[in-house]
Amino acid sequence: MEDYTTILSEMNKEFENFSSKSRSLNAYDYEKEFRKITDKYDQKLFQASLGKIPKSKNKKHTIETSFGKINVKKKSFHEPNPNGL
């Protein structure tokens, strides 16, 4: 799993590339390319925010989110806990 600094560094490089070629794009293509970059990294950042995920398939769930499929620990912060908090 990547950490925030690695992901943001990659994203920064991609935006620098994008900004250098964006002057030749019309508004539609500019937004399309911009969205492609943000969509690529939003799933990675969301996954990184959940912390370390076990490698064993028995200790994790794959769930569908608006960011795409992500892996979470079986005992994750967003699952109800029968014993309270």
CORHU-V81892 format. One record per backbone hydrogen bond with DSSP energy under -0.5 kcal/mol. NH is the residue of the N-H (numbers start at 0). CO is the residue of the C=O. If there is no record, write none. Layout:
nh=NH co=CO
nh=NH co=CO
This chain:
nh=6 co=2
nh=7 co=3
nh=8 co=4
nh=9 co=5
nh=10 co=6
nh=11 co=7
nh=12 co=8
nh=13 co=9
nh=14 co=10
nh=15 co=11
nh=16 co=12
nh=17 co=13
nh=18 co=14
nh=19 co=15
nh=20 co=16
nh=20 co=17
nh=21 co=17
nh=23 co=20
nh=24 co=21
nh=29 co=25
nh=30 co=26
nh=31 co=27
nh=32 co=28
nh=33 co=29
nh=34 co=30
nh=35 co=31
nh=36 co=32
nh=37 co=33
nh=38 co=34
nh=39 co=35
nh=40 co=36
nh=41 co=37
nh=42 co=38
nh=43 co=39
nh=44 co=40
nh=45 co=41
nh=46 co=42
nh=47 co=43
nh=48 co=44
nh=49 co=45
nh=49 co=46
nh=50 co=47
nh=58 co=55
nh=59 co=56
nh=60 co=71
nh=62 co=60
nh=62 co=69
nh=64 co=67
nh=67 co=64
nh=69 co=62
nh=71 co=60
nh=73 co=58
nh=75 co=73
nh=78 co=75
nh=81 co=79
nh=83 co=80
